[in-house]
């Protein structure tokens, strides 16, 4: 990866982190209703830049939000999304691993 694309990816990751912060703040104020659109924005941006784990986790968060999830049902999605945004792992296998880690947390 060249320096220019590395810098661009840093900006994308910063944008994703900001979007996740905004989503989390909105959840605290208003609950899950209407938040799936914000999660979808994260998923689309991640897909545009090939950040598969972030995309997959955001898609999982959308499902959890659409199911009316709160607190314990949403927390692991947000935690892992934050971790995935900062991770260098970007392929499909990493996405599957990140999803599995959420399901383990939710099952426990």
Phi and psi restraints in degrees (range 20) as a CNS / XPLOR table:
assign (resid 1 and name C) (resid 2 and name N)
       (resid 2 and name CA) (resid 2 and name C) 1.0 -80.6 20.0 2
assign (resid 2 and name N) (resid 2 and name CA)
       (resid 2 and name C) (resid 3 and name N) 1.0 168.2 20.0 2
assign (resid 2 and name C) (resid 3 and name N)
       (resid 3 and name CA) (resid 3 and name C) 1.0 -60.6 20.0 2
assign (resid 3 and name N) (resid 3 and name CA)
       (resid 3 and name C) (resid 4 and name N) 1.0 -41.2 20.0 2
assign (resid 3 and name C) (resid 4 and name N)
       (resid 4 and name CA) (resid 4 and name C) 1.0 -63.4 20.0 2
assign (resid 4 and name N) (resid 4 and name CA)
       (resid 4 and name C) (resid 5 and name N) 1.0 -44.7 20.0 2
assign (resid 4 and name C) (resid 5 and name N)
       (resid 5 and name CA) (resid 5 and name C) 1.0 -70.4 20.0 2
assign (resid 5 and name N) (resid 5 and name CA)
       (resid 5 and name C) (resid 6 and name N) 1.0 -31.5 20.0 2
assign (resid 5 and name C) (resid 6 and name N)
       (resid 6 and name CA) (resid 6 and name C) 1.0 -64.5 20.0 2
assign (resid 6 and name N) (resid 6 and name CA)
       (resid 6 and name C) (resid 7 and name N) 1.0 -43.3 20.0 2
assign (resid 6 and name C) (resid 7 and name N)
       (resid 7 and name CA) (resid 7 and name C) 1.0 -64.5 20.0 2
assign (resid 7 and name N) (resid 7 and name CA)
       (resid 7 and name C) (resid 8 and name N) 1.0 -40.4 20.0 2
assign (resid 7 and name C) (resid 8 and name N)
       (resid 8 and name CA) (resid 8 and name C) 1.0 -62.6 20.0 2
assign (resid 8 and name N) (resid 8 and name CA)
       (resid 8 and name C) (resid 9 and name N) 1.0 -41.5 20.0 2
assign (resid 8 and name C) (resid 9 and name N)
       (resid 9 and name CA) (resid 9 and name C) 1.0 -65.7 20.0 2
assign (resid 9 and name N) (resid 9 and name CA)
       (resid 9 and name C) (resid 10 and name N) 1.0 -35.8 20.0 2
assign (resid 9 and name C) (resid 10 and name N)
       (resid 10 and name CA) (resid 10 and name C) 1.0 -61.3 20.0 2
assign (resid 10 and name N) (resid 10 and name CA)
       (resid 10 and name C) (resid 11 and name N) 1.0 -41.1 20.0 2
assign (resid 10 and name C) (resid 11 and name N)
       (resid 11 and name CA) (resid 11 and name C) 1.0 -65.5 20.0 2
assign (resid 11 and name N) (resid 11 and name CA)
       (resid 11 and name C) (resid 12 and name N) 1.0 -40.4 20.0 2
assign (resid 11 and name C) (resid 12 and name N)
       (resid 12 and name CA) (resid 12 and name C) 1.0 -63.6 20.0 2
assign (resid 12 and name N) (resid 12 and name CA)
       (resid 12 and name C) (resid 13 and name N) 1.0 -44.0 20.0 2
assign (resid 12 and name C) (resid 13 and name N)
       (resid 13 and name CA) (resid 13 and name C) 1.0 -63.0 20.0 2
assign (resid 13 and name N) (resid 13 and name CA)
       (resid 13 and name C) (resid 14 and name N) 1.0 -38.9 20.0 2
assign (resid 13 and name C) (resid 14 and name N)
       (resid 14 and name CA) (resid 14 and name C) 1.0 -64.1 20.0 2
assign (resid 14 and name N) (resid 14 and name CA)
       (resid 14 and name C) (resid 15 and name N) 1.0 -41.5 20.0 2
assign (resid 14 and name C) (resid 15 and name N)
       (resid 15 and name CA) (resid 15 and name C) 1.0 -63.1 20.0 2
assign (resid 15 and name N) (resid 15 and name CA)
       (resid 15 and name C) (resid 16 and name N) 1.0 -44.8 20.0 2
assign (resid 15 and name C) (resid 16 and name N)
       (resid 16 and name CA) (resid 16 and name C) 1.0 -60.8 20.0 2
assign (resid 16 and name N) (resid 16 and name CA)
       (resid 16 and name C) (resid 17 and name N) 1.0 -42.7 20.0 2
assign (resid 16 and name C) (resid 17 and name N)
       (resid 17 and name CA) (resid 17 and name C) 1.0 -62.4 20.0 2
assign (resid 17 and name N) (resid 17 and name CA)
       (resid 17 and name C) (resid 18 and name N) 1.0 -41.5 20.0 2
assign (resid 17 and name C) (resid 18 and name N)
       (resid 18 and name CA) (resid 18 and name C) 1.0 -64.1 20.0 2
assign (resid 18 and name N) (resid 18 and name CA)
       (resid 18 and name C) (resid 19 and name N) 1.0 -40.5 20.0 2
assign (resid 18 and name C) (resid 19 and name N)
       (resid 19 and name CA) (resid 19 and name C) 1.0 -64.6 20.0 2
assign (resid 19 and name N) (resid 19 and name CA)
       (resid 19 and name C) (resid 20 and name N) 1.0 -40.0 20.0 2
assign (resid 19 and name C) (resid 20 and name N)
       (resid 20 and name CA) (resid 20 and name C) 1.0 -66.7 20.0 2
assign (resid 20 and name N) (resid 20 and name CA)
       (resid 20 and name C) (resid 21 and name N) 1.0 -40.2 20.0 2
assign (resid 20 and name C) (resid 21 and name N)
       (resid 21 and name CA) (resid 21 and name C) 1.0 -58.9 20.0 2
assign (resid 21 and name N) (resid 21 and name CA)
       (resid 21 and name C) (resid 22 and name N) 1.0 -44.6 20.0 2
assign (resid 21 and name C) (resid 22 and name N)
       (resid 22 and name CA) (resid 22 and name C) 1.0 -64.4 20.0 2
assign (resid 22 and name N) (resid 22 and name CA)
       (resid 22 and name C) (resid 23 and name N) 1.0 -41.3 20.0 2
assign (resid 22 and name C) (resid 23 and name N)
       (resid 23 and name CA) (resid 23 and name C) 1.0 -62.2 20.0 2
assign (resid 23 and name N) (resid 23 and name CA)
       (resid 23 and name C) (resid 24 and name N) 1.0 -45.6 20.0 2
assign (resid 23 and name C) (resid 24 and name N)
       (resid 24 and name CA) (resid 24 and name C) 1.0 -62.9 20.0 2
assign (resid 24 and name N) (resid 24 and name CA)
       (resid 24 and name C) (resid 25 and name N) 1.0 -41.2 20.0 2
assign (resid 24 and name C) (resid 25 and name N)
       (resid 25 and name CA) (resid 25 and name C) 1.0 -64.4 20.0 2
assign (resid 25 and name N) (resid 25 and name CA)
       (resid 25 and name C) (resid 26 and name N) 1.0 -40.6 20.0 2
assign (resid 25 and name C) (resid 26 and name N)
       (resid 26 and name CA) (resid 26 and name C) 1.0 -65.7 20.0 2
assign (resid 26 and name N) (resid 26 and name CA)
       (resid 26 and name C) (resid 27 and name N) 1.0 -38.8 20.0 2
assign (resid 26 and name C) (resid 27 and name N)
       (resid 27 and name CA) (resid 27 and name C) 1.0 -60.9 20.0 2
assign (resid 27 and name N) (resid 27 and name CA)
       (resid 27 and name C) (resid 28 and name N) 1.0 -42.3 20.0 2
assign (resid 27 and name C) (resid 28 and name N)
       (resid 28 and name CA) (resid 28 and name C) 1.0 -64.5 20.0 2
assign (resid 28 and name N) (resid 28 and name CA)
       (resid 28 and name C) (resid 29 and name N) 1.0 -34.0 20.0 2
assign (resid 28 and name C) (resid 29 and name N)
       (resid 29 and name CA) (resid 29 and name C) 1.0 -85.5 20.0 2
assign (resid 29 and name N) (resid 29 and name CA)
       (resid 29 and name C) (resid 30 and name N) 1.0 -42.4 20.0 2
assign (resid 29 and name C) (resid 30 and name N)
       (resid 30 and name CA) (resid 30 and name C) 1.0 -117.8 20.0 2
assign (resid 30 and name N) (resid 30 and name CA)
       (resid 30 and name C) (resid 31 and name N) 1.0 -9.6 20.0 2
assign (resid 30 and name C) (resid 31 and name N)
       (resid 31 and name CA) (resid 31 and name C) 1.0 83.2 20.0 2
assign (resid 31 and name N) (resid 31 and name CA)
       (resid 31 and name C) (resid 32 and name N) 1.0 -172.3 20.0 2
assign (resid 31 and name C) (resid 32 and name N)
       (resid 32 and name CA) (resid 32 and name C) 1.0 -76.2 20.0 2
assign (resid 32 and name N) (resid 32 and name CA)
       (resid 32 and name C) (resid 33 and name N) 1.0 -14.3 20.0 2
assign (resid 32 and name C) (resid 33 and name N)
       (resid 33 and name CA) (resid 33 and name C) 1.0 -64.9 20.0 2
assign (resid 33 and name N) (resid 33 and name CA)
       (resid 33 and name C) (resid 34 and name N) 1.0 123.8 20.0 2
assign (resid 33 and name C) (resid 34 and name N)
       (resid 34 and name CA) (resid 34 and name C) 1.0 84.6 20.0 2
assign (resid 34 and name N) (resid 34 and name CA)
       (resid 34 and name C) (resid 35 and name N) 1.0 -2.0 20.0 2
assign (resid 34 and name C) (resid 35 and name N)
       (resid 35 and name CA) (resid 35 and name C) 1.0 -83.2 20.0 2
assign (resid 35 and name N) (resid 35 and name CA)
       (resid 35 and name C) (resid 36 and name N) 1.0 -15.4 20.0 2
assign (resid 35 and name C) (resid 36 and name N)
       (resid 36 and name CA) (resid 36 and name C) 1.0 -60.7 20.0 2
assign (resid 36 and name N) (resid 36 and name CA)
       (resid 36 and name C) (resid 37 and name N) 1.0 -32.1 20.0 2
assign (resid 36 and name C) (resid 37 and name N)
       (resid 37 and name CA) (resid 37 and name C) 1.0 -64.1 20.0 2
assign (resid 37 and name N) (resid 37 and name CA)
       (resid 37 and name C) (resid 38 and name N) 1.0 -39.0 20.0 2
assign (resid 37 and name C) (resid 38 and name N)
       (resid 38 and name CA) (resid 38 and name C) 1.0 -67.0 20.0 2
assign (resid 38 and name N) (resid 38 and name CA)
       (resid 38 and name C) (resid 39 and name N) 1.0 -41.1 20.0 2
assign (resid 38 and name C) (resid 39 and name N)
       (resid 39 and name CA) (resid 39 and name C) 1.0 -64.8 20.0 2
assign (resid 39 and name N) (resid 39 and name CA)
       (resid 39 and name C) (resid 40 and name N) 1.0 -37.2 20.0 2
assign (resid 39 and name C) (resid 40 and name N)
       (resid 40 and name CA) (resid 40 and name C) 1.0 -63.3 20.0 2
assign (resid 40 and name N) (resid 40 and name CA)
       (resid 40 and name C) (resid 41 and name N) 1.0 -37.7 20.0 2
assign (resid 40 and name C) (resid 41 and name N)
       (resid 41 and name CA) (resid 41 and name C) 1.0 -61.4 20.0 2
assign (resid 41 and name N) (resid 41 and name CA)
       (resid 41 and name C) (resid 42 and name N) 1.0 -38.8 20.0 2
assign (resid 41 and name C) (resid 42 and name N)
       (resid 42 and name CA) (resid 42 and name C) 1.0 -64.7 20.0 2
assign (resid 42 and name N) (resid 42 and name CA)
       (resid 42 and name C) (resid 43 and name N) 1.0 -45.2 20.0 2
assign (resid 42 and name C) (resid 43 and name N)
       (resid 43 and name CA) (resid 43 and name C) 1.0 -61.0 20.0 2
assign (resid 43 and name N) (resid 43 and name CA)
       (resid 43 and name C) (resid 44 and name N) 1.0 -43.9 20.0 2
assign (resid 43 and name C) (resid 44 and name N)
       (resid 44 and name CA) (resid 44 and name C) 1.0 -65.6 20.0 2
assign (resid 44 and name N) (resid 44 and name CA)
       (resid 44 and name C) (resid 45 and name N) 1.0 -46.2 20.0 2
assign (resid 44 and name C) (resid 45 and name N)
       (resid 45 and name CA) (resid 45 and name C) 1.0 -61.9 20.0 2
assign (resid 45 and name N) (resid 45 and name CA)
       (resid 45 and name C) (resid 46 and name N) 1.0 -43.2 20.0 2
assign (resid 45 and name C) (resid 46 and name N)
       (resid 46 and name CA) (resid 46 and name C) 1.0 -62.0 20.0 2
assign (resid 46 and name N) (resid 46 and name CA)
       (resid 46 and name C) (resid 47 and name N) 1.0 -42.3 20.0 2
assign (resid 46 and name C) (resid 47 and name N)
       (resid 47 and name CA) (resid 47 and name C) 1.0 -63.7 20.0 2
assign (resid 47 and name N) (resid 47 and name CA)
       (resid 47 and name C) (resid 48 and name N) 1.0 -40.6 20.0 2
assign (resid 47 and name C) (resid 48 and name N)
       (resid 48 and name CA) (resid 48 and name C) 1.0 -59.4 20.0 2
assign (resid 48 and name N) (resid 48 and name CA)
       (resid 48 and name C) (resid 49 and name N) 1.0 -29.3 20.0 2
assign (resid 48 and name C) (resid 49 and name N)
       (resid 49 and name CA) (resid 49 and name C) 1.0 -109.2 20.0 2
assign (resid 49 and name N) (resid 49 and name CA)
       (resid 49 and name C) (resid 50 and name N) 1.0 11.9 20.0 2
assign (resid 49 and name C) (resid 50 and name N)
       (resid 50 and name CA) (resid 50 and name C) 1.0 71.3 20.0 2
assign (resid 50 and name N) (resid 50 and name CA)
       (resid 50 and name C) (resid 51 and name N) 1.0 24.1 20.0 2
assign (resid 50 and name C) (resid 51 and name N)
       (resid 51 and name CA) (resid 51 and name C) 1.0 -92.1 20.0 2
assign (resid 51 and name N) (resid 51 and name CA)
       (resid 51 and name C) (resid 52 and name N) 1.0 75.2 20.0 2
assign (resid 51 and name C) (resid 52 and name N)
       (resid 52 and name CA) (resid 52 and name C) 1.0 -57.6 20.0 2
assign (resid 52 and name N) (resid 52 and name CA)
       (resid 52 and name C) (resid 53 and name N) 1.0 -46.2 20.0 2
assign (resid 52 and name C) (resid 53 and name N)
       (resid 53 and name CA) (resid 53 and name C) 1.0 -59.0 20.0 2
assign (resid 53 and name N) (resid 53 and name CA)
       (resid 53 and name C) (resid 54 and name N) 1.0 -40.9 20.0 2
assign (resid 53 and name C) (resid 54 and name N)
       (resid 54 and name CA) (resid 54 and name C) 1.0 -64.7 20.0 2
assign (resid 54 and name N) (resid 54 and name CA)
       (resid 54 and name C) (resid 55 and name N) 1.0 -43.4 20.0 2
assign (resid 54 and name C) (resid 55 and name N)
       (resid 55 and name CA) (resid 55 and name C) 1.0 -59.1 20.0 2
assign (resid 55 and name N) (resid 55 and name CA)
       (resid 55 and name C) (resid 56 and name N) 1.0 -49.5 20.0 2
assign (resid 55 and name C) (resid 56 and name N)
       (resid 56 and name CA) (resid 56 and name C) 1.0 -62.8 20.0 2
assign (resid 56 and name N) (resid 56 and name CA)
       (resid 56 and name C) (resid 57 and name N) 1.0 -42.0 20.0 2
assign (resid 56 and name C) (resid 57 and name N)
       (resid 57 and name CA) (resid 57 and name C) 1.0 -66.8 20.0 2
assign (resid 57 and name N) (resid 57 and name CA)
       (resid 57 and name C) (resid 58 and name N) 1.0 -39.5 20.0 2
assign (resid 57 and name C) (resid 58 and name N)
       (resid 58 and name CA) (resid 58 and name C) 1.0 -64.4 20.0 2
assign (resid 58 and name N) (resid 58 and name CA)
       (resid 58 and name C) (resid 59 and name N) 1.0 -38.8 20.0 2
assign (resid 58 and name C) (resid 59 and name N)
       (resid 59 and name CA) (resid 59 and name C) 1.0 -64.0 20.0 2
assign (resid 59 and name N) (resid 59 and name CA)
       (resid 59 and name C) (resid 60 and name N) 1.0 -39.5 20.0 2
assign (resid 59 and name C) (resid 60 and name N)
       (resid 60 and name CA) (resid 60 and name C) 1.0 -64.4 20.0 2
assign (resid 60 and name N) (resid 60 and name CA)
       (resid 60 and name C) (resid 61 and name N) 1.0 -39.7 20.0 2
assign (resid 60 and name C) (resid 61 and name N)
       (resid 61 and name CA) (resid 61 and name C) 1.0 -62.6 20.0 2
assign (resid 61 and name N) (resid 61 and name CA)
       (resid 61 and name C) (resid 62 and name N) 1.0 -38.9 20.0 2
assign (resid 61 and name C) (resid 62 and name N)
       (resid 62 and name CA) (resid 62 and name C) 1.0 -57.9 20.0 2
assign (resid 62 and name N) (resid 62 and name CA)
       (resid 62 and name C) (resid 63 and name N) 1.0 -46.5 20.0 2
assign (resid 62 and name C) (resid 63 and name N)
       (resid 63 and name CA) (resid 63 and name C) 1.0 -61.8 20.0 2
assign (resid 63 and name N) (resid 63 and name CA)
       (resid 63 and name C) (resid 64 and name N) 1.0 -44.8 20.0 2
assign (resid 63 and name C) (resid 64 and name N)
       (resid 64 and name CA) (resid 64 and name C) 1.0 -63.0 20.0 2
assign (resid 64 and name N) (resid 64 and name CA)
       (resid 64 and name C) (resid 65 and name N) 1.0 -41.0 20.0 2
assign (resid 64 and name C) (resid 65 and name N)
       (resid 65 and name CA) (resid 65 and name C) 1.0 -67.0 20.0 2
assign (resid 65 and name N) (resid 65 and name CA)
       (resid 65 and name C) (resid 66 and name N) 1.0 -41.9 20.0 2
assign (resid 65 and name C) (resid 66 and name N)
       (resid 66 and name CA) (resid 66 and name C) 1.0 -64.6 20.0 2
assign (resid 66 and name N) (resid 66 and name CA)
       (resid 66 and name C) (resid 67 and name N) 1.0 -25.8 20.0 2
assign (resid 66 and name C) (resid 67 and name N)
       (resid 67 and name CA) (resid 67 and name C) 1.0 -83.2 20.0 2
assign (resid 67 and name N) (resid 67 and name CA)
       (resid 67 and name C) (resid 68 and name N) 1.0 2.7 20.0 2
assign (resid 67 and name C) (resid 68 and name N)
       (resid 68 and name CA) (resid 68 and name C) 1.0 81.8 20.0 2
assign (resid 68 and name N) (resid 68 and name CA)
       (resid 68 and name C) (resid 69 and name N) 1.0 18.5 20.0 2
assign (resid 68 and name C) (resid 69 and name N)
       (resid 69 and name CA) (resid 69 and name C) 1.0 -59.6 20.0 2
assign (resid 69 and name N) (resid 69 and name CA)
       (resid 69 and name C) (resid 70 and name N) 1.0 147.5 20.0 2
assign (resid 69 and name C) (resid 70 and name N)
       (resid 70 and name CA) (resid 70 and name C) 1.0 -140.6 20.0 2
assign (resid 70 and name N) (resid 70 and name CA)
       (resid 70 and name C) (resid 71 and name N) 1.0 165.0 20.0 2
assign (resid 70 and name C) (resid 71 and name N)
       (resid 71 and name CA) (resid 71 and name C) 1.0 41.2 20.0 2
assign (resid 71 and name N) (resid 71 and name CA)
       (resid 71 and name C) (resid 72 and name N) 1.0 -106.3 20.0 2
assign (resid 71 and name C) (resid 72 and name N)
       (resid 72 and name CA) (resid 72 and name C) 1.0 -62.5 20.0 2
assign (resid 72 and name N) (resid 72 and name CA)
       (resid 72 and name C) (resid 73 and name N) 1.0 -29.0 20.0 2
assign (resid 72 and name C) (resid 73 and name N)
       (resid 73 and name CA) (resid 73 and name C) 1.0 -79.6 20.0 2
assign (resid 73 and name N) (resid 73 and name CA)
       (resid 73 and name C) (resid 74 and name N) 1.0 -20.6 20.0 2
assign (resid 73 and name C) (resid 74 and name N)
       (resid 74 and name CA) (resid 74 and name C) 1.0 -104.2 20.0 2
assign (resid 74 and name N) (resid 74 and name CA)
       (resid 74 and name C) (resid 75 and name N) 1.0 -33.1 20.0 2
assign (resid 74 and name C) (resid 75 and name N)
       (resid 75 and name CA) (resid 75 and name C) 1.0 -50.7 20.0 2
assign (resid 75 and name N) (resid 75 and name CA)
       (resid 75 and name C) (resid 76 and name N) 1.0 -49.9 20.0 2
assign (resid 75 and name C) (resid 76 and name N)
       (resid 76 and name CA) (resid 76 and name C) 1.0 -61.9 20.0 2
assign (resid 76 and name N) (resid 76 and name CA)
       (resid 76 and name C) (resid 77 and name N) 1.0 -34.1 20.0 2
assign (resid 76 and name C) (resid 77 and name N)
       (resid 77 and name CA) (resid 77 and name C) 1.0 -64.2 20.0 2
assign (resid 77 and name N) (resid 77 and name CA)
       (resid 77 and name C) (resid 78 and name N) 1.0 -45.2 20.0 2
assign (resid 77 and name C) (resid 78 and name N)
       (resid 78 and name CA) (resid 78 and name C) 1.0 -67.4 20.0 2
assign (resid 78 and name N) (resid 78 and name CA)
       (resid 78 and name C) (resid 79 and name N) 1.0 -43.7 20.0 2
assign (resid 78 and name C) (resid 79 and name N)
       (resid 79 and name CA) (resid 79 and name C) 1.0 -58.6 20.0 2
assign (resid 79 and name N) (resid 79 and name CA)
       (resid 79 and name C) (resid 80 and name N) 1.0 -48.5 20.0 2
assign (resid 79 and name C) (resid 80 and name N)
       (resid 80 and name CA) (resid 80 and name C) 1.0 -70.9 20.0 2
assign (resid 80 and name N) (resid 80 and name CA)
       (resid 80 and name C) (resid 81 and name N) 1.0 -34.0 20.0 2
assign (resid 80 and name C) (resid 81 and name N)
       (resid 81 and name CA) (resid 81 and name C) 1.0 -60.7 20.0 2
assign (resid 81 and name N) (resid 81 and name CA)
       (resid 81 and name C) (resid 82 and name N) 1.0 -44.8 20.0 2
assign (resid 81 and name C) (resid 82 and name N)
       (resid 82 and name CA) (resid 82 and name C) 1.0 -59.7 20.0 2
assign (resid 82 and name N) (resid 82 and name CA)
       (resid 82 and name C) (resid 83 and name N) 1.0 -43.3 20.0 2
assign (resid 82 and name C) (resid 83 and name N)
       (resid 83 and name CA) (resid 83 and name C) 1.0 -63.8 20.0 2
assign (resid 83 and name N) (resid 83 and name CA)
       (resid 83 and name C) (resid 84 and name N) 1.0 -43.5 20.0 2
assign (resid 83 and name C) (resid 84 and name N)
       (resid 84 and name CA) (resid 84 and name C) 1.0 -66.5 20.0 2
assign (resid 84 and name N) (resid 84 and name CA)
       (resid 84 and name C) (resid 85 and name N) 1.0 -35.4 20.0 2
assign (resid 84 and name C) (resid 85 and name N)
       (resid 85 and name CA) (resid 85 and name C) 1.0 -59.4 20.0 2
assign (resid 85 and name N) (resid 85 and name CA)
       (resid 85 and name C) (resid 86 and name N) 1.0 -36.5 20.0 2
assign (resid 85 and name C) (resid 86 and name N)
       (resid 86 and name CA) (resid 86 and name C) 1.0 -88.9 20.0 2
assign (resid 86 and name N) (resid 86 and name CA)
       (resid 86 and name C) (resid 87 and name N) 1.0 -4.8 20.0 2
assign (resid 86 and name C) (resid 87 and name N)
       (resid 87 and name CA) (resid 87 and name C) 1.0 -86.0 20.0 2
assign (resid 87 and name N) (resid 87 and name CA)
       (resid 87 and name C) (resid 88 and name N) 1.0 149.0 20.0 2
assign (resid 87 and name C) (resid 88 and name N)
       (resid 88 and name CA) (resid 88 and name C) 1.0 -82.6 20.0 2
assign (resid 88 and name N) (resid 88 and name CA)
       (resid 88 and name C) (resid 89 and name N) 1.0 -13.4 20.0 2
assign (resid 88 and name C) (resid 89 and name N)
       (resid 89 and name CA) (resid 89 and name C) 1.0 -75.5 20.0 2
assign (resid 89 and name N) (resid 89 and name CA)
       (resid 89 and name C) (resid 90 and name N) 1.0 119.8 20.0 2
assign (resid 89 and name C) (resid 90 and name N)
       (resid 90 and name CA) (resid 90 and name C) 1.0 -129.3 20.0 2
assign (resid 90 and name N) (resid 90 and name CA)
       (resid 90 and name C) (resid 91 and name N) 1.0 3.6 20.0 2
assign (resid 90 and name C) (resid 91 and name N)
       (resid 91 and name CA) (resid 91 and name C) 1.0 -90.7 20.0 2
assign (resid 91 and name N) (resid 91 and name CA)
       (resid 91 and name C) (resid 92 and name N) 1.0 175.4 20.0 2
assign (resid 91 and name C) (resid 92 and name N)
       (resid 92 and name CA) (resid 92 and name C) 1.0 -61.1 20.0 2
assign (resid 92 and name N) (resid 92 and name CA)
       (resid 92 and name C) (resid 93 and name N) 1.0 -41.2 20.0 2
assign (resid 92 and name C) (resid 93 and name N)
       (resid 93 and name CA) (resid 93 and name C) 1.0 -61.0 20.0 2
assign (resid 93 and name N) (resid 93 and name CA)
       (resid 93 and name C) (resid 94 and name N) 1.0 -40.5 20.0 2
assign (resid 93 and name C) (resid 94 and name N)
       (resid 94 and name CA) (resid 94 and name C) 1.0 -63.5 20.0 2
assign (resid 94 and name N) (resid 94 and name CA)
       (resid 94 and name C) (resid 95 and name N) 1.0 -39.0 20.0 2
assign (resid 94 and name C) (resid 95 and name N)
       (resid 95 and name CA) (resid 95 and name C) 1.0 -60.4 20.0 2
assign (resid 95 and name N) (resid 95 and name CA)
       (resid 95 and name C) (resid 96 and name N) 1.0 -42.5 20.0 2
assign (resid 95 and name C) (resid 96 and name N)
       (resid 96 and name CA) (resid 96 and name C) 1.0 -64.0 20.0 2
assign (resid 96 and name N) (resid 96 and name CA)
       (resid 96 and name C) (resid 97 and name N) 1.0 -41.8 20.0 2
assign (resid 96 and name C) (resid 97 and name N)
       (resid 97 and name CA) (resid 97 and name C) 1.0 -64.1 20.0 2
assign (resid 97 and name N) (resid 97 and name CA)
       (resid 97 and name C) (resid 98 and name N) 1.0 -42.6 20.0 2
assign (resid 97 and name C) (resid 98 and name N)
       (resid 98 and name CA) (resid 98 and name C) 1.0 -63.9 20.0 2
assign (resid 98 and name N) (resid 98 and name CA)
       (resid 98 and name C) (resid 99 and name N) 1.0 -42.6 20.0 2
assign (resid 98 and name C) (resid 99 and name N)
       (resid 99 and name CA) (resid 99 and name C) 1.0 -60.7 20.0 2
assign (resid 99 and name N) (resid 99 and name CA)
       (resid 99 and name C) (resid 100 and name N) 1.0 -44.2 20.0 2
assign (resid 99 and name C) (resid 100 and name N)
       (resid 100 and name CA) (resid 100 and name C) 1.0 -60.1 20.0 2
assign (resid 100 and name N) (resid 100 and name CA)
       (resid 100 and name C) (resid 101 and name N) 1.0 -37.8 20.0 2
assign (resid 100 and name C) (resid 101 and name N)
       (resid 101 and name CA) (resid 101 and name C) 1.0 -65.1 20.0 2
assign (resid 101 and name N) (resid 101 and name CA)
       (resid 101 and name C) (resid 102 and name N) 1.0 -33.4 20.0 2
assign (resid 101 and name C) (resid 102 and name N)
       (resid 102 and name CA) (resid 102 and name C) 1.0 -68.8 20.0 2
assign (resid 102 and name N) (resid 102 and name CA)
       (resid 102 and name C) (resid 103 and name N) 1.0 -45.2 20.0 2
assign (resid 102 and name C) (resid 103 and name N)
       (resid 103 and name CA) (resid 103 and name C) 1.0 -62.9 20.0 2
assign (resid 103 and name N) (resid 103 and name CA)
       (resid 103 and name C) (resid 104 and name N) 1.0 -35.6 20.0 2
assign (resid 103 and name C) (resid 104 and name N)
       (resid 104 and name CA) (resid 104 and name C) 1.0 -63.2 20.0 2
assign (resid 104 and name N) (resid 104 and name CA)
       (resid 104 and name C) (resid 105 and name N) 1.0 -45.0 20.0 2
assign (resid 104 and name C) (resid 105 and name N)
       (resid 105 and name CA) (resid 105 and name C) 1.0 -62.8 20.0 2
assign (resid 105 and name N) (resid 105 and name CA)
       (resid 105 and name C) (resid 106 and name N) 1.0 -41.1 20.0 2
assign (resid 105 and name C) (resid 106 and name N)
       (resid 106 and name CA) (resid 106 and name C) 1.0 -69.7 20.0 2
assign (resid 106 and name N) (resid 106 and name CA)
       (resid 106 and name C) (resid 107 and name N) 1.0 -32.3 20.0 2
assign (resid 106 and name C) (resid 107 and name N)
       (resid 107 and name CA) (resid 107 and name C) 1.0 -76.8 20.0 2
assign (resid 107 and name N) (resid 107 and name CA)
       (resid 107 and name C) (resid 108 and name N) 1.0 -23.9 20.0 2
